[in-house]
Amino acid sequence: MVIYASAVGALTTTRAGAIDAQPNAAEVEAFLYLNPAKIDLQIS
């Protein structure tokens, strides 16, 4: 969830406005696909 929220924030900062700047789900998924997280998500 944090990675998804971070992607939304990253995309939002590239646009003007507030509500209109929010990306849709497809844009976030594309961003995450093109910019995979570089952290270990496994819980020990």
C-alpha positions as CSV (number, residue, x, y, z in Angstrom):
1,M,0.0,0.0,0.0
2,V,2.8,2.4,0.8
3,I,4.5,1.8,-2.6
4,Y,1.2,2.4,-4.4
5,A,0.6,5.6,-2.4
6,S,4.1,6.8,-3.1
7,A,3.6,6.2,-6.8
8,V,0.4,8.3,-6.6
9,G,2.3,11.1,-4.9
10,A,5.1,11.0,-7.4
11,L,2.7,11.3,-10.3
12,T,0.7,14.0,-8.6
13,T,3.7,16.2,-8.1
14,T,4.2,16.3,-11.9
15,R,0.9,18.0,-12.5
16,A,-0.8,21.3,-11.7
17,G,-3.8,21.4,-9.3
18,A,-5.0,19.2,-6.6
19,I,-7.9,16.9,-7.4
20,D,-7.3,17.1,-11.1
21,A,-3.7,16.1,-10.6
22,Q,-4.6,12.7,-9.1
23,P,-3.7,9.9,-11.5
24,N,-6.1,7.1,-12.3
25,A,-5.4,3.5,-11.5
26,A,-4.2,2.7,-14.9
27,E,-1.6,5.5,-14.8
28,V,-0.4,4.3,-11.4
29,E,-0.1,0.7,-12.5
30,A,1.8,1.8,-15.6
31,F,4.2,3.8,-13.4
32,L,4.8,0.9,-11.1
33,Y,5.4,-1.4,-14.0
34,L,8.0,0.9,-15.5
35,N,9.5,1.8,-12.2
36,P,9.6,-1.4,-10.1
37,A,10.3,-1.1,-6.3
38,K,13.8,-1.8,-5.4
39,I,13.1,-3.1,-1.9
40,D,12.7,-6.6,-0.4
41,L,9.0,-7.0,0.4
42,Q,9.4,-10.4,2.1
43,I,8.4,-10.5,5.7
44,S,10.6,-12.8,7.8
